[in-house]
Amino acid sequence: MKYFYFRKDVNIISSLDLINSIKTAKTKNSLRKAVLSFRNSLDKSSVLSMSADIFRQFLSIEKIQTSSKFMLYVDFRNEVATREIISDLLDLGKEVYLPVTLKEEKKLISKRIFSLDDLVPGAYGILEPNVDAPIIDPSPLDVVVVPGSVFDKNGYRTGYGGGYYDRFLENTDAIRVGVCFDFQLVDDVFPEEHDKKMDFIITEKNFLNF
């Protein structure tokens, strides 16, 4: 049984409220709001424990084991935690790239890092590679690990409303791995034509291969 521990400084949406909100949601925005409210209330220890379970499954995928160029993200606001897996991949000799958000252009670019020490605060306060980090064209990437607010059982996701990852994924044939906590996995996120489908979605309880 999985127990959730909640922060004391936030307004908590209960599990029952979350289930009801998901059942009655008719739009991406209503889904996003309910799920993110619940996610933001989690204690960090729960986030780290579930994240470790997710990336144990990630590393068990044969296609992941044989890949060399990985695009990840630095977790923010209780996203699936990535700093440990970034360090693990660097220790394995893999090439690790992280996104830099160009707000005015509404796009992501990928920059290579060699250490977590290469990170500085960027757009929205999210850590990203420093100005001197080398840029790579997305096309040679082998794997892109994709965050999101809600994912569905058909392989689609809802992000945070900016469309950054959908535009980025248009420029690469990399394996798309969506990572989220199990309560973020729903039946339908109301995908639109521009939404990009994942190849895998991994939660602490489920492994979906499309």
N, C-alpha and C positions, 0 to 999 in steps of 0.2 A: 504494500500500500504506500502511496506517495503522500507525504504530508507537506502542506504549504505553510511557510512562516511569513507573516506579514509585517511590514514596516509600521511603526506607530505614528508616523508623521504624515500619513496620507489618508484620504477617504476611501475606504475599502468597499469594493463591489463584491458581494458574496458570490460563491459558486452557483447558487440557485439563481441569483439575479443575472449572472453571466449566461447561464443556460437559457433563461427566458429571453434575454436580449438577443441572443443568437437566433432563437426560434422565430422571433418576431421581426428580425431585421429584414428590411426590404432594399437596402442600398449598401454600397461599399462603406460610405461614411458612418452609417449607424453600426455596422459590424466593427469597423476600426475603432470607434469610440468606446464600445463596450469592452472589447478585448484588451485594448491598451490600458484602460482604467484598471482592469484586473492585473495585468502584467506589471504595471507601475507600483502596485501594492506589495509585490513579493519581496521577501527578505533576501538579501544578497546571498546568503548561504544556500537557499533553495535554488536560486539562479545558477550558482556555480556547480552545485551537485547535478542538476538536470543537464546543464551544458556539457559536463564531463561525460555523461551517459550518451549524449547525442554524438559527440566527436569520437567516442570509442567505436560506435557503429560506422561513422564516416571513414575511419582509418581501416575498417575491415573490408571495404569495397575494393575489389581487385583493380578496377579502372583508376581508383584513387591512388592505390599503391604504386602503379606503374606510370603515373603522371609526374611531370616535373615543374610545371609553371602554374602557380595557384594564385588566384585573386580572392582575397578575403575582405573583411571589414573590421574595424575596431568597434566593439560593442558600446552601446550608448543607451541610457535609460532602460535598463533591464532587458536589453536584447540578449539572445543566446551569447554567452561569453566566449570570446575568441582569442584572448591573449595567450592562453596556454597552448592552444592548437597552433597559433602562429609561431610560438617558440619551438614547439615540437617539430614543425615542418622545417624551420630553419636549421634545427639540430640534425635533421635527416638529410640536409644538403639540398633541399628543394628551393626553387626560386619563389619568393613570396612578394606579391604585389598588393597594394591597398589603394582604395579610391581617394581621389581629391575632388571635392565638389566645386565646380565653377558656377556660382549662383547666377551671375549675369547671363551666362550662356545656357544655363539650365542643363548641364551635362556633367558626367563623370569622366575623369581621366585616370589611368592606372599608373602608379609609380612603384618602383621596386624598393624594398627595404632590406637591410642586412641585420637589423637589430631593432627591438622595440624602443631603443634609445633614439632611433631616427624620427620619432613622432613628435609633432607639435600640434597645439590646438588650431583647428581650422574652422570651416563653415559650421554654424550652429553649435560651436563648442566641441565638435567631434574631433578626436585625434586623427591626424593624417600625416603622410610623409612630408618631410621638410622640403624647402624650396630647391635644395640641391639634389634631391633624389631623382634618379633617372626615370624618364617617362617611357612607357612601352605602348605600342599600338595593341589594341585588344585582340587582334586576330590570332597571334601565336599562343594565347592562353589555353591551357589544358582544362582547367577547372575554375569555375566561378562559384563561390559560396555566397548565397543571396539571403539577406535579411528581409524581414517584412512584418507587417502587423497581423495579417491573417492569411492562411493558406487553405486550399480546399483539396478534397480527395481525388480531384481530377488533374491535379498538378499546377493549378493556377494560384496566383498570389495577389494580395493587395499590399502596396507599400505604404508610404506616408503621404501620398497625394501629389508628389512632384514629377513622377514618371522617369526619374533619373535612371533606374536600373533597366527599365524597358528599352529606353533609347540606347543604353550602353550595350545591352545584349544583342541588339541588332547587328553589331559589328564583330561578333565572334561566334565561332561554332563550338566553344568550350562546353564541357559538361556543366549543366546548371544544377546546383545542389541547394535547395531551399532548406533552411534550418529554422525551427521554431519549437516552442513548448507545446505539449499535446493539446492544451486548451485553446491554442491558436489554430488548430486544424478543424475545419468545419466542412459541411457538405458542399457549400456553394459560395463563392466570393463574387458572383455576378461579373464574370470576366467580360472584357470588351475586346474588340478586334486587335487593338495594339498590345494587349497583355501577353507577355511571354510565358510559355509553359516550362515548368521545371522538368529535369530528367529524373531527379530524386527529390523526395521530401523526407527529412529525418526529424523525428521528435524523440524525447526520452523513452517513449513507449512504442512508437510506430516507425516503420521503414517502408516507404512507398517508392516503387520503381516504375516509371512510366516509359 
